[in-house]
Amino acid sequence: MSIHTRRLAITITLTLSACSSSDLRGEGKTFVLVHGAWMGAAGWQPVAERLTAEGAEVVVPELPAHGEDPAPPGDATMAGYVDRVTAAIDGAGAPVILVGHSMGGMVVSAAAEDRAGDLAALVYVAAYVPEDGQSLLELAMSDRDSAIGDNLVDNGDGTLGIRPEVFADLFCADCDPAEKRALVAGYRPEPAAPLVTPVSLSAAAFGSVPREYIGTANDRVVSPDLQARMTEATPMDREVTLDTGHVPMLAAPDALVDALLHE
């Protein structure tokens, strides 16, 4: 777990001690929030603060080579991502509501295969939902309505980028200027190897965890069409659609918290 994650977890624990009212919507719930590509744990901060204020326990792991994590991109692997998330699950204590945004959907799916018994639910937020043996690249290549492909940059060093002049609007056109600046500040080149790594999922483990999908109606990264096709292939127990772009945790944190708390 990164230094940033430790600080956030400690802050949350201290805050919870001051808000134990029985009418808090999140009381008794534990969330582990997993970020996506070209972002870090800091992107979840507005949602983490609101969930904590509602009485929930919240842990936000920083994936290797993202955000403030010092690992070089060449060391990043899907297995390493999953290890970071399962460590967060262990630190949080079961049962956990495991939430993945965007690329994080691949990670939480693989983590659910390993730790199904520790999860109360698996929640996808504008996220990739793989079937057994699929990689993120396979899913992304099928998304003809996504604008990512036209703006992707191969950095020639094992990482991929997004053209800087379009990154903020592509991910969060509905963000205000301060939120866009925060999004850009957390940008790092994305390690390519985990994106081409297939995940192994089984009905007995992954398939036993209750699943929810929070879709994004104006998404230009993971298009609504792909979201619909993925949830048809991997049916959800509950689906909600927000009227946002790809990053509702910045553009509409209150609406996302309501969706996470089933309001």
N, C-alpha and C positions, 0 to 999 in steps of 0.2 A: 504494500500500500504506500502511495506516495506521501511526501510531507504535506502536500496540499490536502489530500484526503484525510490525513490524521487531524489537521486543524479543523476541517469542516465537521468531522465526526465529534470532536471535543466540543465545538461551539454548539452543536445540536444537542448534545447530552446536557450541557449547562442550561440551555434554553428550556428544555423539557422540564427540568426541575421546577421551573417557575410557572408552568401552565399545565396543571393536572386536572382541570375541570372535567367532569364526566360528560359534558355535552360537546367536547371537542370531537370533530368528525374523524380525525385520524388516530384517536387514542387506541392503543393496542395493535396498531399496524406498523410494520417495519418495511421500509422501501430501500432497495439498492438501485440506484439510477446510473445507467451506463450510457456514456456519450457515443457519438458517431464519428465518422471520418472528418478530418480537417478541423476538428473541434477538440476541446478538452473538458475536464470535469467542471470548470468554471461556468460553462454554458448552462449547467443545471442550477446555478445558485439561486435565481429568482424562485424556482419551483421548490428547491430544498428548503428555503427560508419559509415559504408559505406552508408547506407540509409540516414543518417543525412547529410553526405557530398553531397548527391545528392539532398538535399533540402526537404526531407520528415520530417514530425513530427514522432517521435518514442517513444513509452512507452513500457517498459518491466516489467510487474509485477512479483513479486516473489510469487509463490504459498505457502500457509501455510505449514510449516515443511520442506521446501526445501531451499537450498542455505543458505542465511544469515537470513532467517526468524526464529524467536525464538520459534515459536509454537512447542510443543512436538508432535511427530508423532501420538500419541494416540488421539489427538484432530482433526486430519485431516479428512475432509469429502469432498465428491464431491460437496456438496452445498457450502462449504466454499471456494473451488477452484473457483467455478462459481462466488461467491460474489466478490472475489478478482479481477477477470477478468472484471466483469461488473463495478466495481469501477474504473478500469483503463479506460474502455470505456467512462464512465462519465467524467473522468478527461481529457481525450484526446479531446473530442468533436466529434460529428458526422460529416460526415460519416467515419467510421473506416474500414480499411482492417484488419480483425482479423485473425492472423496466429497461427496455433498450430503445434508443433512438437511432434511426437510420442504419448505418453499418453496425451499430450496437445490437441490432436484431439478430445478426449472425452470431454474435458473441453470446448473447443471453440464451439463444437456442442451444448452442453447444454446452453452455453451463447447465442448462436444465437437464440435458442428457446425463450429465455427471451427478447432479444434485437434486434430482426430482423430489426426493423425500423431504428436502429442506424448504421447498417453495410452496407458498400459498397460492400464487398466481404468477403468470408470465404475461407482461404487458408490452406491446409493440407500439411505438409512437413514430409514425411516418417511417416505419422501419422495414428492412428487408426480412422476409420470412422464408427461410429455405425449406425445401424438402430434403429428405435423406440423400446425401451425395452431391448436393448443389453447392456452388460457391457464389459469393457476391457478384463476381464478374459475370457468371452465367445469367443471373437474374438481371443485372444491369444491362447486359447486352440485349435482353428481350424487351427493354423499355423504350419503345420508339418515341414516346412523348416526353422523355426526359431531355433537358437541355444540357446535361452534364457532358455528354460525349463531345459536343461541339466546342466545349470550353475546357477540356481536359488537356493538361500539359505533361508530357513525359520528361522528367527532369534529367534523365540519363544516368541516375545514380541509385536506381531501385526505388525511387519515390515518384509519386504523381502529384500534380498540383492543379489548381483551378486558376484560370486567368484572373489576376488580381483586380482588374477593372470591373469584373462582373461578379466576383465572389459574393459580396454582401447582398446584392440584389437578387442573385440567383437563389441563395439560401433563405433570405429573409427580406423580401421586398416590402413586407408589411411591418418591419421593425422601424422604430424611430431612429434618428441619427446617433443617439448615444448607444442604443442597442447594437446598431451596425458597427460602431467603433469597437464595442466589446467583442463582437463576433470576430472582427478582423484581428484584434489583439491576440486572440487565442488560436489563430491559424498557424498550423505547421504543415510542411509537406507530408503527404500520406504514404506510409510504407506500402509497397505494392504487393509483397508476398502474401500477406494475410487475405488480400482481396481475391486471390486466385485459389485459395485453400478450401476444398470442400469440407462440409461438416457432416458428421455421421449422427443420425437420429433414429430412434426406435420408438415404436408404439408403446412398448412397455415402460420406458423411462420418459422421454420428452412428451410422448403422447398422453401420459397420465396427468400432466399438469394443466389446470384450467388456464385458458388463453383468452386474451382480450386484444383488440386492435383499436387504436386511436388514430384515425386517418386525418389527412390534411387536404382539404378540397382544392386549394390553390397551389399545390406543390409542383415545382418545376425540377425537382431533383429525383424524387421517387414519385412518379406520376400517379394520379388517382386510378388510372387504368391498371397499372401494375399492382397497386395496392389491392384492387378488387380481384385481380387474377390470383394473387398470392393467398388472399383469404378464402377464395374458392377452393384452392388446392389444399390449404391447411385451415379447415373451418375453425372459427372462433366461437367462444361461448358468449361473447358480448362484443359489439362493435359500436363505436361512436365516431362521428366525423366533426372536426373543427373547421371553421371557415378561416383557415390560415395558410401560409406558405409552409416551408419545410421545417422551420424552427419555432414551433409554438411555445417552447419554454422561454423564449425571449419576447416573442410578439404578443403572446396571450397567456401568460403564466397562470392567471386566475382561472381561465377556462380550462386549461390543462389540469390544474389541481382539482377542479370540480369533477373532471372526467376520471381522474385517478381515484378520487374518493367516492365515485358513483353518485354524484349529485346531478 
